């Protein structure tokens, strides 16, 4: 997945500009972002504050680590069952 060149704080700031009265086109033009990207961000960060976005990012990284751990343990379990089954 490609890393965004904008931080969560910057994205939330852009959304706040739109809430303050600027049109989507003005905000997108000022920050050189497509309107599709803006609407995608709005769907993801709708109603969030900066601390909420940081917490969400931490939970996403923790979730990724746990998924990797489960995958490794499942693979080890499968290998052990296969080794025991061949005897």
ABEGO torsion letter per residue (X at the ends): XBBBABBAAAAAAAAAAAAAGBBAAAAAAAAGBBAAAAAAAAAAABGBBAAAAAAAAAAAAAAAAAAAAAAAAAAAAAAAAAAAAAX
